[in-house]
Amino acid sequence: MIDQFDAKILNLVQQNNRLTVEQIGNRVGLSGSACQRRLGRFRDEKVIRGDVAVVDPARVGKMLTMIIDVTVECERPDVVIQFKNTMRAHPQVMQCYYVTGDKDFILVVCMRDMEEFEAFQTEFCTDNPMINRFSTSVVVDPVKVGLAVPVDTGDEKIRP
């Protein structure tokens, strides 16, 4: 059960996980030790799945982001599991979603250039017998990129 303090703490650490527990406590109205206990519980219960640094792809030479829609040959459990495991293990796959609809997976990949993308596409899409078809979109402008999950604090007004 997440209370109003929990929600505020989670929203704060999603914006900046370098805040000290004292800073968090001052902003939410709890002691630093209370915030530390709550953060520990969130990590133990996997509410917080990880603490990461967000890296700008362009600053590390990854100039292209692509979104790939993938349809697997058949949705047998072994094929789906194998594809998921392959995508989890590949460092260029930033995100992979198993979805409903006319596609089976949506991938977000980050590449240095078209040559690197072509090699990835050939290995994991074109020459992959598990894949029936795929479609690629190149990101022109990453308008909003993030992983923050909005956590309701109870302060929000319900709109009609």
C-alpha positions in Angstrom: 0.0 0.0 0.0 1.4 3.3 -1.0 0.5 6.3 1.1 0.8 10.0 0.3 4.3 10.2 1.7 5.4 7.2 -0.3 4.0 8.7 -3.5 5.8 12.0 -2.9 9.1 10.2 -2.2 8.8 8.1 -5.3 8.0 11.1 -7.5 11.1 13.0 -6.1 13.6 10.2 -6.5 12.4 9.6 -10.1 13.2 13.2 -10.8 16.6 13.2 -9.0 17.9 10.1 -7.2 20.9 12.0 -5.9 18.8 13.8 -3.3 19.8 13.0 0.3 17.3 11.4 2.6 17.3 14.7 4.6 16.5 16.7 1.4 13.7 14.3 0.6 12.4 14.4 4.2 12.3 18.2 4.1 10.3 18.2 0.9 7.8 15.6 2.0 7.5 16.4 5.7 9.2 13.3 7.2 12.5 12.7 9.0 15.5 11.6 7.0 15.5 8.2 8.8 11.8 7.7 7.9 12.6 8.4 4.3 15.5 6.0 4.4 13.3 3.2 5.8 10.7 3.8 3.1 13.3 3.8 0.3 14.8 0.6 1.7 11.3 -1.0 1.7 10.8 0.2 -1.9 14.0 -1.4 -3.0 13.3 -4.6 -1.1 9.9 -4.9 -2.6 11.1 -4.0 -6.1 9.0 -0.9 -6.2 12.3 0.8 -7.1 13.8 -1.6 -9.6 17.1 0.2 -9.9 19.0 3.5 -9.5 20.5 4.6 -12.8 22.2 7.5 -14.6 20.4 8.7 -17.7 23.0 9.1 -20.5 22.5 11.3 -23.5 23.0 8.9 -26.5 24.4 11.6 -28.8 27.1 12.5 -26.2 28.4 8.9 -26.3 28.3 8.6 -30.1 24.9 6.9 -30.5 23.4 9.4 -33.0 20.4 7.3 -34.2 17.5 6.0 -32.3 15.1 3.6 -34.1 11.8 2.1 -33.2 11.3 -1.4 -34.7 7.9 -3.1 -34.8 8.4 -6.9 -34.9 6.0 -9.7 -35.8 7.3 -13.1 -34.9 6.8 -16.1 -37.1 4.4 -17.7 -34.7 3.5 -16.9 -31.1 4.6 -20.2 -29.6 5.8 -19.8 -26.1 9.3 -21.1 -26.9 9.7 -18.6 -29.8 8.4 -15.7 -27.6 10.7 -16.6 -24.7 13.7 -17.0 -27.0 13.1 -13.6 -28.6 12.6 -11.9 -25.3 15.9 -13.4 -24.0 17.8 -12.4 -27.1 16.5 -8.8 -26.8 17.3 -8.6 -23.0 20.9 -9.7 -23.7 21.5 -7.2 -26.5 23.1 -3.9 -25.4 21.8 -1.8 -28.3 18.2 -2.7 -27.4 17.2 0.0 -24.9 13.6 -1.1 -24.6 11.6 -4.1 -25.7 7.9 -4.4 -25.2 5.8 -7.5 -25.9 2.5 -5.9 -27.1 -1.0 -6.7 -28.2 -2.3 -5.7 -31.7 -0.9 -6.4 -35.1 2.7 -6.4 -33.9 4.2 -8.7 -31.3 7.1 -6.6 -30.1 8.2 -3.0 -30.2 11.9 -2.3 -29.8 13.8 0.9 -29.1 17.4 0.7 -30.3 20.2 3.1 -30.2 23.0 3.0 -32.8 26.1 4.9 -33.8 25.2 5.1 -37.5 23.3 3.4 -40.3 26.1 0.9 -40.8 25.8 -0.3 -37.2 22.0 -0.4 -37.6 22.2 -2.4 -40.8 24.3 -5.0 -39.1 21.9 -5.2 -36.2 18.9 -5.4 -38.6 20.5 -8.1 -40.6 21.4 -10.2 -37.6 18.3 -9.8 -35.5 15.6 -9.1 -38.1 16.4 -10.1 -41.7 18.3 -13.3 -41.0 16.2 -14.3 -38.0 13.9 -17.2 -38.7 11.8 -16.3 -35.7 10.7 -13.0 -37.3 8.0 -12.9 -39.9 8.2 -9.2 -40.6 9.5 -5.9 -39.1 9.2 -2.2 -39.7 11.6 0.5 -38.6 11.0 4.1 -37.8 13.9 6.5 -37.3 13.4 9.0 -34.5 13.8 12.5 -35.8 13.2 14.4 -32.6 13.0 12.7 -29.2 10.2 15.0 -27.9 9.9 13.3 -24.5 12.0 10.5 -23.2 11.7 9.1 -19.8 10.9 6.3 -17.5 9.3 8.2 -14.7 6.0 6.6 -13.6 3.5 9.2 -12.2 2.6 8.2 -8.7 -0.6 9.8 -7.4 -0.1 11.6 -4.1 -3.8 12.0 -3.3 -3.5 15.8 -3.9 -4.6 15.5 -7.5 -8.1 16.8 -8.3 -10.3 14.5 -10.2 -11.5 16.2 -13.3 -15.0 15.5 -14.7 
